[in-house]
Amino acid sequence: MGSREREILNDATHLKVERITKRFGDVVAVDSASFDVRRGEIHCLLGENGAGKSTLSQCLYGFYRPDAGKIHLNGIPVSYSSPRDAISRGVGMVHQHFVLVKTFSVIENIVLGTHEAGWSINLADARKRLAEICSRYEIEVDFNAIISRLSVGEQQWVEILKALYLGAELLILDEPTAALTPQESEKLFRIMRRITADSLSVILITHKLNEVMQSNRVTVLRKGKVVSTVETSGTSRTELTNLMVGRTVMFQPQRENLEKGGKILEVQGLKVRDDEGRLALNGVAFDLHANEILGIAGVAGNGQKELFEALVGARKIESGEIRLDSEDITNQTPRSAIDRGIGYIPDDRYRYGLVGDFTVEENMILGLQKAPAFSRHALLDFSRIGAFAAKGISDFEIVTPSIKAKTGNLSGGNAQKIILAREFWSTSCCLLANQPTRGLDVGVIEYVHKLLLKKCGEGFAILLASEELDDIISLSDRIGVMFKGEFMGIFDAGTVTIEQLGLLMAGQKILSSGQPIAADRI
Amino acid sequence: MARTLSFEKRPTPAWLASLTSTSVAILLALLASSVLLWIVGVDVVEAFHAMALGAFGDLDSIYGTCVKAIPLAFAGLATGIAFRAKIWNIGQEGQVFAGAMLGYWLSSSVDLPGIAFLPLLVVAGFVGGAALGGLAGVLKTRFRVDEIVSTVMMNYIIVFVLSYLLTSRLWMAPGEYYLQTAQIPETERIPTLLAGTKLTLAFPLAIAAVFAIHILLSRTTFGYELRAFGSNPDAARFKGTDPSRMSVIVLIISGGLAGLGGVSQTFGVDFRISQGFLLGLGSTGIIVGVIAGLRPLAIGVAAILFGGMAQGGLFMQVIADVSSAIVAAMQAIILIFFLCSSVLSRYRLVWKS
């Protein structure tokens, strides 16, 4: 392709969206949204949770049918009745939650997703085409690897590869970097730039501003409406945030210097296996004090989930010891963890923290149904539960039609707030929060941070794991980095930089020469 | 531009759609049943007329319908409570037998006046069914035996046990020709409410059970945990519900309810056990539970409906000369249409351009 041709193509509008509206019952998720994507650009869809980013992209991908509005691809009006139609027109999507068969190999996953496979599969041809795509875009994946053995980052490459293999020219990535190390996410952007240099286009759905700043243009959504589309080079983080939230947001949480309190949680030599029987924690040890936030940095899948589950009694501890206020609580039951006032915010809220079919008020008391505040003589006291739920809804600004609304219909952020309201209420000593702000709006994240600091000031011991290094750095008194089931070290806040944390998260040890060392390695 | 009609999933289930599709399902089921009757070569209108008359035509037939509904309500509740917890107890058939059999054993081994015997009988019926259910629960939680397999297998085992007890003449009256137990003495039968009918105390007991299970599921902390466990066992476990304990308890209650169905039938209607008398009550109970959407109050209504079909079926047999097997076929047809309608009611038709 000549450079002139490419230029013409690059100028061409790849996708034009005109006044798309999508309603769910009475809720207008996308309200007559219009924007366009130029060929060869990285176009960000930025917005808070529930702003309609995901719904809008699902309309572009044919998963939802818009109630009104038009979609033009390369100037031609299109309407799809299913994602298959969208794929056949060169639109590919990488979902936030991967849709891979865990027990299959990379190549099987990619080829089985194509309907040209038929009854027999010609893997040799596929391998050749895939190798071509990989070398063109510098994607490194072992085609024969079994998906469950791959890191989240590697699974992401597989998803992208699959979309490209299916002939995608317009790639929609839904929050792709949620589970990546800073280094992996940089790599992702390198791949994206290679893809766009090849006259393909990328729509990137995100709420992370540092990623947005690497795109060509940004369309900001708020409450289902397009607020504006701007050239990235002509805008700033502050402007984007204000557009997104509709008000000014403070970036730095205010934290006061607190005297470290007494030892609350003491963990020694913890060994735990994951669901597949592999050692997920290999001798983890740490202390957690009152008035303290211990942050755990690390890419998801390095044992954080298993650590939290072992602490709340939901996962069997092979060896090691957990003490709460010097009482041995190793291998307690989840019930006794709740009764002891250990609060838990799980990473996968819909799987471990909520019952999707339950109403908002029912979920507000999940696990607390036997508390005297909510039941008497084994009978639920719905007036009290309702009052508690109503208070939670107003305190946490949960957007829901009513306390009787089905939780599964709420947006992710609002669902998370139900868990927050419940756990903040029930916790009396120790709060274990795994990715508490995952997928939340900027405004809510600010609120969660404030609450965590407030609880910390009230004498709580808080264990906080987050993939957002900004969270960890701005909130923690000490920071531990987890890699492959072990702490790479626990550092006092302020003695490590983001870059060093990134390296530690990738498993590289920091040498002592001129570098910060583990300040209080336990 | 051409407009096409297509299905779209509803964000929330709609009452009106549910009602409409249910009514349509009943109509279609009647239509399909008519075809069946037509093939057999009977007057369709006459047959349905006979059935309706037999089920609800006069007071006697209404009493008959209620009597038939009692075991179906118990077996339906057994289905409802288990399936709500996503525990697939499909051994109601065997649990009905087990309840009746333990009741019979009690009646043949103790000699008590009715007032003292009745409460014991209720306990025996519950325990009999619960023992089978609980066994499936222990197999499930201890040895990871799928409850679908174990409960179905126990259906056979219990019927063979009965068969042994009868053929070995342990439970047969001396000189008896048929494979059935001796008659239960009148003092140990469930007392009737109305002289001349078989409407016994079991009927109010069944109604009480319907409301009790309704309250258990909707208002108690246990019911709350059960529903949470059914919809998201992971979240329930993380929030303090012991999955093994829950599974065993649910199977015990479910089996016990089915067992009460057995006792109510044997001690209120048949007064003796044979292999044929209790056959099909448990499996019809599953249909009743599923059609009612596993909701206890609706199970009560569905039990009356199916009781009516069974009662009306007898009339149909006599008046229109239709085999009673047709009734079983009609029940199955209704189930299929109901299942289809409950899926369809979650969607809506939309015009797309």
Interface residues (C-beta under 8 A of the other chain):
Chain A: F24 G25 V27 R65 S79 S81 V312 A314 T333 P334 R335 I338 Y344 P346 R351 Y352 G353 L354 V355 G356 D357 F358 E362 L366 G367 Q369 K370 S375 A378 L379 L380 F382 K406 N409
Chain B: T4 S6 E8 P11 T12 R219 T220 T221 F222 Y224 E225 R227 A228 S231 N232 D234 A235 A236 R237 F238 K239 G240 T241 D242 V350 K352 S353
